[in-house]
Structures are given as structure tokens and as C-alpha cells.
Amino acid sequence: MTKRVVAVVAAVVLIVISRPVYQLGVGVFWQPFTRARGVSRQARYVSTLKSSAWFDCSVDRTKDVDVCRAWDDAGHLIAYGKYRLDGEGRAATIKELRPSMVQVYPSRPELSWINLFGDKGIFSKTLVPVNDAGAPLERFEVH
């Protein structure tokens, strides 16, 4: 009888703590089991103390830009376009392309900036949106 009670109590405790353990591990040790509709299959979930987002970024070596899209937890597109490293005028390399968070520009995802993880933490480098010529987008350039 006592072994059965201990087993039931242990099972209940495991069930109760599984959700917080899962939530703590998401974005750090593993990816969420599900994603919102509209988020690409290639997107990786990143969670920091301040924000969370899904990122799908790649390097276009021909045009020397990073092509990125980012979604919030609800699946709303919050950043997209071609990007280059702020102040460096070049695309981030595969090694550098580790998004940490989005600096959202409300109702204009094509103007949002993307921060990258690096030696200096979550704000190590910043990707800024660029036009087809590779110049940083000014707010009045976007149609």
C-alpha cells in the first residue's frame, strides 16, 4: 500500500514540475514542441529574460546580406528583409548569425532591427535592414 501511495505522489510531483522545467528549458536547451501558424519550419526559437521570438535567418553571399524573418510567440511577423551588420556594411557570417532579440518597429516589420548574441551578450552586434543596393533603410524609403 505505501509503495503505491509513494508511486502516485511521485507521479503527481513529476507532472506538476514538468511544465516549469519544460518552460525553463525552452529556448536554452531545446526548442518548443509546437510553433504558431505561419512560423517557418526552419525558424529557431530564442528566449531571453526580456523577450522571445522565432528567427529564420540565412546568409546570401552573392549579395552580401543576411535574409531574416522573425515572428512573435503568436506567429505575427515582427521583422523581415535583407540585413547587414550595423557600422560594418557587411553580412554577418554563419558563425555570427545568432539572433538574440528583435528591436521591433511597430506596424513596420521591414524596419525592425535584430540583435545578435556574441562576446558582449545579447546586444553584441546589430543587424539593420538594407535596401537592394545594400544601404541602410531610412524610414521614408519603405513603401
N, C-alpha and C positions, 0 to 999 in steps of 0.2 A: 504494500500500500504506500509506504513512504517513498519508495523508488518511483512509483507512478506520479506522486504529487511533485516530487523534485523534478521529474522529467517535464511535467506540464508547466510548472513555474519557470523552468529554464527555457522552454519553448516560447512562453509568453514574453519573457525578458528579451529573448533574441528578436522576436517580432517587433517589440516596442523600440528597441535601439537600432534596428536595421535601417529605418528611414533616415534618422540623423546621420548615421555613419555613411549611408549612400550619398546624402546631400553634401557632407563634408568632403567626400572623395571626388565628387563630380567636378570636372574642370582641372583637377590637380592630378589625380591618379587614374581616372577613367572618364570616358565620355558618357553622357546620359543615354538611357535606354531608348528614349523617344526624342523626336525633334518636331517642331511646329511645322505645319503645312507651308510649303514654299521655300523652306531652307534646303539648300542643295545637299546631296549625299556626301560630297567631298568636304563640306564645312566641318570645322573643328570648333568645339565649344570651349570658351575661355571664361573663367570666373575669377574675379579679384574681389577684394573687400569692398570696392566702390562700384563695380559694375559687372555685367556678364553679357556675352554676345556670342553669336556663331560667326566664324570667319571662313571665307573661301578665297584664298589668295594664291596667285601664281606669278612667275616672272616671265615677261615677254622679252627675251634677249634681243630680238630683232629691233624692237622699238625702244629698248632700254627703259621699260616701265614695269611696274607691278600692277597686275589687274586684280582688283579685290571687290568683294561684296561682303556685307555684314548685315546680320539680322538680330533683332532683339529677341527675348525669350518667347514673345508671342508670334514671331515669324514675320514681323514688319521689317522691310528693307530700310536700314538706317545709314548705309554707306555703300557706294558703288562707283566704279570708274577706274581710270588709269591714275597711278600714283608714282611719285618719286620721293626720295628722302629730302626732307626739308634742309635747305642750306647746302646740299651736296649735288643736286642736279643729276642724280642717277637713281636707277632702280636699286632696291635692297636685294642683296644676294639671297639665295635659298637659305643660307645659314642665318642671315639677319632677319628674314621674313618670318617673325614670330609675333603676331599681333597680340596686344595685351588689352586694349580698350579702344573705344571709338569716342572721339570728341564730336558729338552729334551737332549738326546744323539743322535746327528744327524745320521741317517740311521741305528740306533741300538735301537729300542724302548724297547727291553728287558733289556737295561742298564739305562733307564731313571729313575730318582728319582721323588717321589711325595711328595710335601709339604702338611701339614695338618693345617687347622685352629685350633686355640687354644687360651689360655690365652695371648700368646705373638703375636697374629695377624696371618698373613698368613704363617709365617715361624715358627710356634710353634714347630712342630716336623716334621721329615722327614722319609718317607718310602724308604728303599733301597732294590733293588732286591736281592733275595737269591736263592741259588741252592736247589736241592731236600733235601739236608742234613740240610738246614736252615742257611748255612754260606753265608755271603755277596758275591755276584758275583764279581769276578775280570774280567776285560775286556777280558783276554785271555781264560777264562773258557767257554765263549759263542761260540757255533759252528754255 
